[in-house]
C-alpha cells in the first residue's frame, strides 16, 4: 500500500516506509532477511553510482542516486534501532555535533590563515576525538579506515605520512620510483613460475600501483576519477570497435589481434578528428 505523506516532511515518510518494510508482520521478506554485512555492499555500490552521476553531469540521475544512498543510511539506522543501539535521529545528531565541533572557525571564535591551516586543525580535532573515545593508536596513520577501496586507502596513507614530512618533494622522484618498480615487475615476470615467484610478483605489482597512486596525489589528480575516466574511455572505444566490426560484417572475436589493433587505432584517430 502507498504510504501517506508525512506532515513532518519527506525524511519522516522515508523512515516510516523503512519501518514498514522491516515489520515482521507483513513486511518485505527480502528486507527482513538483511543485516549490516549484507547491506554494506549495496551502500558502497550506491556511493559509486552517485559519483558516476556526478561524473556524467546528469543531475536528474544524481537526484535518484542520492535518494538511493539516503535509503542505505535509513536502512542501517533502522537495523540499529531494532537492536536498541541507535536510531536515525541519533545519526543526524551525531553528524550535526561533529560538523559544529570540527568547524570552530564557523561556529566559534577560531580563525585560520588559509584552507591548509584549517585542514591541519581538522586533523588535530579528529585525533582528539579518537583519544577521547579511548583509542590508543597515536600513529600519524591512525584512523585511516581499512574499509576504503585500496586505491583510496593508499592515497590517504600517503597523505598522512606527508603531513609529518615523509614525502617526495615533487613528481620527478616519484616517476623515477615508478620506473624502478616497473623494472622489478619485469624481473619477476621473467622468473620461473612458482608459488614464491607469484607472491613476489603480487608484491611488486602492488608496489607499482602504490607508487602510481602517489604520482596521482603529487599531481593533484583524483585516482578514482582518473580510473573512472580511463574505464569510460576504454569502454567507449571498445564499443566503437565492435560497431565498426559489425558494419564490416564480422565480429571482434573473428578478427586477429593485428586487425583488432588496427580498429583501435582507427577509433582513436576518429575521436581526435583525424581521417
Protein Blocks (a to p, Z undefined) as FASTA:
>chain_A
ZZdddfkbjklmmmmmmmmmmpmghpafklmmpcfklmmmmmmmmmmmmmmmmmnopakl
mmmmmmmmmmmmmmmmmmmmmnopacfklmmmmmmmmmmmmmmmlmmmbdcfblmlmmmm
mmmmmmmmmmmnopabfbfkgoiafkbcfklmmmmmmmmmmmnopacfblmlmmmmmmmm
mmmmmmmmmpccdfklmmmmmmmmmmmmmmmmmmmmmnopafklmmmmmmmmmmmmmmmm
mmmmmmnopafklpcfklmmmmmmmmmmmmnopZZ
